[in-house]
Amino acid sequence: MSAADADMLEVSDLQQLDYATSQKRVLFSFNRRDFYRLHSQYLAEGKSHQGIILAKQQGYSIGEQRSID
């Protein structure tokens, strides 16, 4: 599910992480700096989430990123 599918494009990174957590989903992002900070903030507050996958921005489509060879 993408942020667009969840109607979450116009919300903050924290709201996206909170939403993913409430849906028991892992969050995938190219925004490594901000989501690493949010991960650390979650831990400092004693919260947990299902996981965050942080990737280097590359020119792959969502379908290419999701495919498994």
Buried (B, 14 or more C-beta within 10 A) or exposed (E): EEBEEBEBEEEEBBEBBBBBBEEEBEBBBEBEEBBEEBBEEBEEEEEEBEEBEBEEEEEEEEEEEEEEE
